[in-house]
């Protein structure tokens, strides 16, 4: 055979054999693939299918071959879907995507389909090859997971996640269309009572029916969601007028008027609604949520079954809380905390045997902040541990001072926050405080709440036993208000039971409370525990607990909480020991004083400070007026001011400029310089230097005690113009004033006198929201002076005002007014 004339038969056989092998391989892949495959001819008729095709679609090869693939159509897709598919096949030669076809048995099948075109020698489509896989189960699982993540399983409403997404979409739509979006926060009134009295199954049925009724009230495109518990949220999109929102709100309120019938129970329930609008009531989703929540609280306080739109005042309250948290974070570093001590008295001997240390906070900007405000906040933002550690160490240090003064072994009791006890190394903190102060451990008592005994019993028990091992006593505070049982008291190493003040205060009106007090005393003694009665205010209460064998008492009958120095004086008086003689302070006497401050309240306090000194006080409301009065030469030739006291921070002409002007006037007229005293809240070195450069002789930081200011003024004068400082006896009767805050007392007394009449007017007019707000404001004012009885009464009034009956409100107002009168 000649080379090149053709292939040898042997070689041709070999090539054919390879082709057959490849075809066999392709056929094996085709037959064994898990993906379904089919091929169509140029007329779009099926010419081949693989076994997986039959498995996925249910159609055999005989049933499929010769038919159009349209036989698989489910009708799920519209005409435009197929037109787009064929357009891509015609132009690009391939298409892939998700398609819903129909199984032979009629059920829909979700497929991921890829189609490619094979062209002939003429460039026209000769065949199309389709490959697909069944994604039905995967998609159903994904959809179930999505549904589970975005819908509430009980009510089938969108949950919090989906609602926030819908709210954001509504804001985007409102911005694009120039419309508004509204958010409603709905809380069911009294729902907890349904769960408690009828059970959670009935409660769930009520929630389901309430959600159905809410949905029926909405417009197309609005979204209702279950936010959690008995709280629902609604977003109204595309709002043009507020009237649209009010119409939906009233429909929601009316939808609950019809009783809920569940298992033969006819249940009446209402709801309160807080409303805010965007734009206007918040910049973003988070602000709208916060403000709608504030509006809901206002609606509940207004008597429930009503609604309230958000107002800036509510936002101001939220912002104030944020400001409070900011200030609290720096309070320890700024040295703004101090302690007061309420004596515990042995009812048999009348001697002071212990003191409870109570934390107080005076912020340089916010003033006095009540413990009810800052303690829960400190727990929330994680500051309770360092604050509690400071309190414990400071209390131990003060107790050691008492020992050094020869006052006897007075125990110090420190209340530990439940969160601090559970989360912190409380045993290590106590050990460090005792080591640092060298206080004998038997003089320290740790007070814990009754509820703490029920939480994580083994861990709490271990910590209590470790504390007792240090030699420290343990006391259960506010006993009788929780759920402790005899078995718990037997199991835990407790030394003292403190009867809650609520039982003591109501013994005269409630026989049950008197019986409870007797039972607690008997229970404590049966377990060999010391029993302390809190909140003793009257001789009758003291006689009652003494007759029942109570060991110790504390309360305003003996003393309010006292500063450290006043507590020592109290103990000395009870023991009958001679008091330490101290040097009598000095003060200006009979001189003419100019005092300038832009705040009328401060000028009032200054006049009170000089009461009894015989001084004549001229006032100025700003620096310009101070200059005018200090630079007048009197026609009668009388003397000028002998002292000038200027506040440095005044609008317009400040104290620095006023001092310079006074010094310039003196220099130009050849006059002797008058003593100048600067008052400021800014104790910085730069301010002191500026004051000296302006011509001031003394620099005093606010707040300042009366005695310190009078002494500073006396130092500026000849001895002939000074005298013993007048006493201010009676000013602080019944009130405990932390050091440095004495100057605020006169204004406080005046404010309380005004507040009495306002309370009466609001109570008589049944203006409950304003009554609650006013009681809240009064609490802030009285907290600084340790007036805990008044503080507690105002708290009761604030809580009761929105929903209590008029008789109970009148009784509380009368008690508040009486207590203010005792100040």
LINZI-V388297 format. One record per residue. RES is the residue in one letter. D_LAST is the distance of its C-alpha to the last C-alpha in Angstrom with 2 decimals. Layout:
{{RES | D_LAST} {RES | D_LAST}}
This chain:
{{X | 134.16} {X | 133.57} {X | 130.10} {X | 128.11} {X | 130.13} {X | 127.37} {X | 125.21} {X | 126.85} {X | 126.44} {X | 124.69} {X | 122.04} {X | 121.53} {X | 121.06} {X | 118.44} {X | 116.50} {X | 116.66} {X | 115.46} {X | 112.39} {X | 111.63} {X | 111.86} {X | 109.51} {X | 106.94} {X | 107.22} {X | 106.78} {X | 103.62} {X | 102.24} {X | 103.04} {X | 101.27} {X | 98.14} {X | 98.37} {X | 98.85} {X | 96.26} {X | 93.39} {X | 90.09} {X | 89.63} {X | 91.49} {X | 94.28} {X | 96.66} {X | 99.10} {X | 100.33} {X | 103.48} {X | 103.88} {X | 103.62} {X | 100.27} {X | 101.78} {X | 100.66} {X | 103.46} {X | 101.80} {X | 98.75} {X | 97.68} {X | 96.61} {X | 92.90} {X | 93.32} {X | 94.34} {X | 91.50} {X | 88.84} {X | 90.31} {X | 92.25} {X | 95.42} {X | 98.60} {X | 100.87} {X | 103.40} {X | 100.77} {X | 99.38} {X | 102.48} {X | 103.95} {X | 100.76} {X | 98.33} {X | 94.98} {X | 93.44} {X | 94.14} {X | 90.88} {X | 88.77} {X | 85.71} {X | 85.04} {X | 81.59} {X | 82.41} {X | 83.35} {X | 86.47} {X | 84.81} {X | 84.01} {X | 87.71} {X | 88.82} {X | 86.63} {X | 88.02} {X | 91.63} {X | 90.92} {X | 89.76} {X | 92.76} {X | 95.14} {X | 93.76} {X | 92.44} {X | 94.46} {X | 91.49} {X | 88.25} {X | 85.51} {X | 82.36} {X | 80.73} {X | 82.55} {X | 82.16} {X | 85.55} {X | 86.65} {X | 87.96} {X | 91.09} {X | 89.07} {X | 87.00} {X | 83.72} {X | 82.34} {X | 82.73} {X | 80.81} {X | 83.14} {X | 82.98} {X | 86.31} {X | 88.35} {X | 91.54} {X | 94.06} {X | 97.33} {X | 100.76} {X | 103.17} {X | 106.97} {X | 109.60} {X | 109.31} {X | 105.55} {X | 104.63} {X | 102.31} {X | 104.49} {X | 101.91} {X | 98.16} {X | 96.54} {X | 93.24} {X | 91.06} {X | 87.94} {X | 85.53} {X | 83.36} {X | 79.62} {X | 78.57} {X | 76.77} {X | 75.07} {X | 73.84} {X | 72.64} {X | 70.76} {X | 69.21} {X | 68.26} {X | 66.74} {X | 64.69} {X | 63.61} {X | 62.73} {X | 60.83} {X | 58.88} {X | 58.08} {X | 57.75} {X | 55.45} {X | 57.68} {X | 55.95} {X | 55.81} {X | 58.49} {X | 56.23} {X | 55.91} {X | 53.34} {X | 50.82} {X | 53.57} {X | 55.87} {X | 53.10} {X | 51.93} {X | 55.59} {X | 55.97} {X | 52.81} {X | 54.20} {X | 57.52} {X | 55.81} {X | 54.14} {X | 57.55} {X | 59.18} {X | 56.56} {X | 57.07} {X | 60.84} {X | 60.92} {X | 58.16} {X | 56.33} {X | 52.94} {X | 51.89} {X | 49.06} {X | 47.24} {X | 45.70} {X | 43.45} {X | 43.63} {X | 41.56} {X | 42.59} {X | 39.81} {X | 39.44} {X | 42.44} {X | 40.97} {X | 41.10} {X | 44.83} {X | 45.52} {X | 43.54} {X | 45.07} {X | 48.57} {X | 49.28} {X | 49.85} {X | 53.39} {X | 52.22} {X | 49.46} {X | 52.15} {X | 54.24} {X | 51.33} {X | 50.85} {X | 54.59} {X | 54.72} {X | 51.62} {X | 53.25} {X | 56.47} {X | 54.72} {X | 52.85} {X | 56.18} {X | 57.78} {X | 55.27} {X | 56.07} {X | 58.60} {X | 61.52} {X | 60.46} {X | 56.82} {X | 55.52} {X | 53.25} {X | 52.15} {X | 50.26} {X | 47.62} {X | 46.67} {X | 45.38} {X | 44.63} {X | 44.27} {X | 47.05} {X | 47.72} {X | 50.05} {X | 51.56} {X | 53.17} {X | 55.74} {X | 57.41} {X | 54.75} {X | 55.67} {X | 53.10} {X | 49.59} {X | 51.01} {X | 53.08} {X | 49.99} {X | 48.28} {X | 51.50} {X | 51.53} {X | 47.85} {X | 48.40} {X | 51.51} {X | 49.57} {X | 46.91} {X | 49.71} {X | 51.70} {X | 49.20} {X | 49.24} {X | 52.36} {X | 51.63} {X | 52.70} {X | 55.38} {X | 55.65} {X | 57.55} {X | 57.20} {X | 53.43} {X | 52.20} {X | 49.18} {X | 46.91} {X | 45.01} {X | 43.52} {X | 42.50} {X | 40.00} {X | 41.44} {X | 40.20} {X | 42.60} {X | 43.29} {X | 46.32} {X | 48.46} {X | 48.81} {X | 45.37} {X | 42.81} {X | 43.79} {X | 46.48} {X | 47.81} {X | 47.86} {X | 44.91} {X | 42.68} {X | 43.84} {X | 43.06} {X | 39.54} {X | 38.88} {X | 40.48} {X | 38.28} {X | 35.15} {X | 36.59} {X | 37.29} {X | 33.69} {X | 32.70} {X | 35.41} {X | 34.17} {X | 30.59} {X | 32.15} {X | 33.47} {X | 36.58} {X | 40.23} {X | 39.79} {X | 40.12} {X | 38.30} {X | 39.89} {X | 38.34} {X | 36.31} {X | 35.51} {X | 31.78} {X | 32.53} {X | 34.59} {X | 31.84} {X | 29.62} {X | 32.54} {X | 33.11} {X | 29.48} {X | 29.94} {X | 33.11} {X | 31.44} {X | 28.77} {X | 31.69} {X | 33.39} {X | 30.45} {X | 29.83} {X | 33.46} {X | 33.01} {X | 29.57} {X | 31.09} {X | 33.65} {X | 31.13} {X | 28.96} {X | 25.87} {X | 24.69} {X | 22.69} {X | 21.58} {X | 18.54} {X | 19.23} {X | 17.76} {X | 19.51} {X | 21.99} {X | 22.75} {X | 26.10} {X | 25.48} {X | 28.58} {X | 28.18} {X | 24.44} {X | 25.37} {X | 23.92} {X | 26.78} {X | 25.55} {X | 22.92} {X | 22.54} {X | 22.78} {X | 20.83} {X | 21.98} {X | 20.01} {X | 21.77} {X | 21.18} {X | 24.18} {X | 25.66} {X | 26.21} {X | 23.86} {X | 20.68} {X | 18.52} {X | 20.26} {X | 18.90} {X | 21.16} {X | 21.95} {X | 23.66} {X | 25.46} {X | 26.52} {X | 28.73} {X | 30.05} {X | 30.92} {X | 32.82} {X | 34.63} {X | 35.84} {X | 36.74} {X | 34.19} {X | 32.51} {X | 35.17} {X | 34.77} {X | 30.96} {X | 31.06} {X | 33.59} {X | 31.50} {X | 28.45} {X | 30.73} {X | 32.36} {X | 29.19} {X | 27.68} {X | 30.98} {X | 31.16} {X | 27.75} {X | 28.81} {X | 31.99} {X | 30.15} {X | 28.57} {X | 32.11} {X | 33.33} {X | 30.75} {X | 32.07} {X | 28.98} {X | 31.28} {X | 31.96} {X | 28.56} {X | 29.14} {X | 27.55} {X | 27.13} {X | 27.57} {X | 27.48} {X | 30.61} {X | 30.99} {X | 33.81} {X | 35.63} {X | 35.53} {X | 36.76} {X | 39.57} {X | 40.79} {X | 40.26} {X | 41.88} {X | 38.88} {X | 41.00} {X | 42.16} {X | 38.66} {X | 37.48} {X | 40.67} {X | 40.26} {X | 36.69} {X | 37.88} {X | 40.98} {X | 39.19} {X | 36.53} {X | 38.76} {X | 36.02} {X | 37.71} {X | 37.62} {X | 36.68} {X | 33.24} {X | 32.48} {X | 31.53} {X | 31.87} {X | 29.84} {X | 31.62} {X | 30.98} {X | 32.92} {X | 34.74} {X | 36.20} {X | 38.41} {X | 40.26} {X | 41.14} {X | 44.38} {X | 44.46} {X | 47.16} {X | 45.63} {X | 42.14} {X | 43.77} {X | 45.73} {X | 42.68} {X | 40.77} {X | 43.80} {X | 44.11} {X | 40.51} {X | 41.14} {X | 44.34} {X | 42.32} {X | 40.71} {X | 37.30} {X | 35.52} {X | 34.59} {X | 31.69} {X | 31.42} {X | 27.89} {X | 26.50} {X | 29.57} {X | 30.58} {X | 29.74} {X | 33.02} {X | 36.66} {X | 37.48} {X | 40.07} {X | 41.27} {X | 44.10} {X | 41.80} {X | 39.83} {X | 43.20} {X | 44.52} {X | 41.76} {X | 41.03} {X | 37.44} {X | 35.83} {X | 32.34} {X | 30.94} {X | 27.23} {X | 26.39} {X | 24.42} {X | 20.85} {X | 21.95} {X | 24.30} {X | 21.84} {X | 19.20} {X | 22.07} {X | 24.09} {X | 23.26} {X | 24.41} {X | 27.22} {X | 30.05} {X | 31.20} {X | 28.05} {X | 28.40} {X | 32.05} {X | 31.28} {X | 29.02} {X | 31.87} {X | 34.39} {X | 32.66} {X | 32.32} {X | 35.99} {X | 37.07} {X | 35.44} {X | 37.02} {X | 40.36} {X | 40.36} {X | 39.35} {X | 36.02} {X | 32.75} {X | 30.09} {X | 26.37} {X | 23.71} {X | 20.86} {X | 17.47} {X | 17.54} {X | 14.38} {X | 16.00} {X | 18.70} {X | 21.08} {X | 20.95} {X | 21.62} {X | 24.45} {X | 25.97} {X | 26.28} {X | 27.43} {X | 30.11} {X | 31.32} {X | 31.79} {X | 29.04} {X | 29.19} {X | 25.83} {X | 22.24} {X | 19.23} {X | 15.74} {X | 12.16} {X | 13.85} {X | 15.22} {X | 13.14} {X | 11.81} {X | 14.53} {X | 15.22} {X | 17.53} {X | 20.96} {X | 20.73} {X | 17.46} {X | 18.94} {X | 22.03} {X | 20.22} {X | 18.60} {X | 22.13} {X | 23.65} {X | 21.43} {X | 22.33} {X | 25.95} {X | 26.06} {X | 27.69} {X | 27.96} {X | 25.75} {X | 27.65} {X | 28.04} {X | 27.31} {X | 28.66} {X | 26.58} {X | 25.93} {X | 27.64} {X | 26.80} {X | 28.90} {X | 29.36} {X | 30.64} {X | 32.08} {X | 32.36} {X | 30.68} {X | 31.32} {X | 28.78} {X | 29.88} {X | 28.00} {X | 28.60} {X | 24.94} {X | 23.15} {X | 19.72} {X | 21.10} {X | 22.57} {X | 19.27} {X | 17.79} {X | 21.01} {X | 20.78} {X | 17.34} {X | 19.01} {X | 21.80} {X | 19.85} {X | 21.47} {X | 24.59} {X | 26.74} {X | 27.67} {X | 28.80} {X | 27.66} {X | 29.99} {X | 28.87} {X | 31.05} {X | 30.36} {X | 33.22} {X | 35.96} {X | 38.49} {X | 36.31} {X | 35.54} {X | 39.30} {X | 40.01} {X | 37.62} {X | 38.60} {X | 42.34} {X | 42.62} {X | 44.69} {X | 43.52} {X | 46.39} {X | 45.52} {X | 46.00} {X | 42.45} {X | 40.91} {X | 39.60} {X | 36.22} {X | 35.91} {X | 33.60} {X | 33.27} {X | 30.64} {X | 31.62} {X | 30.19} {X | 33.24} {X | 32.63} {X | 32.93} {X | 35.12} {X | 38.49} {X | 38.88} {X | 36.76} {X | 35.71} {X | 38.95} {X | 41.10} {X | 39.13} {X | 39.56} {X | 43.29} {X | 43.73} {X | 42.09} {X | 44.29} {X | 47.35} {X | 46.70} {X | 46.40} {X | 49.60} {X | 51.59} {X | 50.67} {X | 51.08} {X | 47.49} {X | 45.65} {X | 43.18} {X | 39.52} {X | 37.15} {X | 35.81} {X | 32.81} {X | 32.46} {X | 29.24} {X | 29.77} {X | 28.63} {X | 32.30} {X | 33.01} {X | 36.67} {X | 39.61} {X | 41.18} {X | 38.20} {X | 38.22} {X | 41.96} {X | 41.63} {X | 39.01} {X | 41.39} {X | 44.29} {X | 42.39} {X | 41.92} {X | 38.38} {X | 37.97} {X | 34.80} {X | 33.38} {X | 29.70} {X | 28.27} {X | 24.98} {X | 22.26} {X | 22.31} {X | 20.01} {X | 19.58} {X | 21.71} {X | 24.43} {X | 24.79} {X | 25.04} {X | 27.55} {X | 29.59} {X | 29.80} {X | 30.89} {X | 33.63} {X | 35.19} {X | 35.63} {X | 37.96} {X | 36.70} {X | 36.95} {X | 34.22} {X | 31.67} {X | 29.53} {X | 26.97} {X | 23.77} {X | 21.11} {X | 18.10} {X | 14.63} {X | 13.10} {X | 9.56} {X | 8.82} {X | 7.97} {X | 6.58} {X | 5.97} {X | 6.88} {X | 10.60} {X | 12.36} {X | 16.00} {X | 18.53} {X | 19.52} {X | 16.49} {X | 14.66} {X | 16.20} {X | 14.37} {X | 10.80} {X | 11.39} {X | 13.01} {X | 10.41} {X | 7.89} {X | 11.10} {X | 12.14} {X | 9.30} {X | 10.01} {X | 13.62} {X | 13.39} {X | 12.30} {X | 15.63} {X | 17.58} {X | 16.77} {X | 17.93} {X | 21.01} {X | 22.01} {X | 21.69} {X | 23.75} {X | 26.24} {X | 26.61} {X | 26.55} {X | 25.94} {X | 26.75} {X | 24.39} {X | 21.64} {X | 22.17} {X | 22.28} {X | 19.06} {X | 17.21} {X | 18.95} {X | 17.87} {X | 14.13} {X | 14.68} {X | 16.26} {X | 13.43} {X | 10.72} {X | 13.47} {X | 13.70} {X | 10.64} {X | 11.80} {X | 9.19} {X | 12.32} {X | 11.44} {X | 9.91} {X | 12.84} {X | 15.24} {X | 14.45} {X | 15.01} {X | 18.13} {X | 19.43} {X | 18.99} {X | 20.76} {X | 23.57} {X | 24.02} {X | 23.97} {X | 27.56} {X | 29.19} {X | 27.15} {X | 27.92} {X | 26.06} {X | 24.98} {X | 23.27} {X | 21.55} {X | 20.34} {X | 19.00} {X | 17.03} {X | 15.68} {X | 14.64} {X | 12.79} {X | 10.99} {X | 10.16} {X | 9.06} {X | 6.77} {X | 5.30} {X | 5.41} {X | 3.80} {X | 0.00}}
